[in-house]
């Protein structure tokens, strides 16, 4: 009876302690719009590598020596690169981002 008189709410002592559990919820990583998570085609692989490096289509086009539209067509699977461009594409795919 004496404890109840000192503490007007008997539940305060119960809830004032910190919980022993530590709950960690990982939220899914957000990818940029159009990012291919599991690339299957050549174009998807090209797009994924470009986005991993943080480059724009115009940067890749300048490196390979083609137009921006050509990069778009390759990434969307509308056309395939010619033999002369495949060498430059291989060089581009060997590039690694600054880590």
Residue pairs with C-beta under 8 A, 6 or more apart in sequence:
3 10
4 10
7 13
31 37
32 51
34 47
34 51
35 47
35 48
35 51
36 44
36 45
36 47
36 48
39 45
39 47
39 48
41 77
42 74
42 77
42 80
42 81
43 74
43 75
43 76
43 77
44 75
45 93
46 60
46 71
46 74
46 75
46 89
46 93
47 75
49 92
49 93
49 95
50 56
50 57
50 59
50 60
50 75
52 97
53 95
53 96
53 97
54 97
57 68
57 71
57 72
57 75
58 68
60 71
60 92
61 67
61 68
61 70
61 71
63 88
63 91
63 92
64 71
64 85
64 88
64 89
64 92
65 85
65 88
66 85
70 79
72 78
73 79
74 80
74 81
81 89
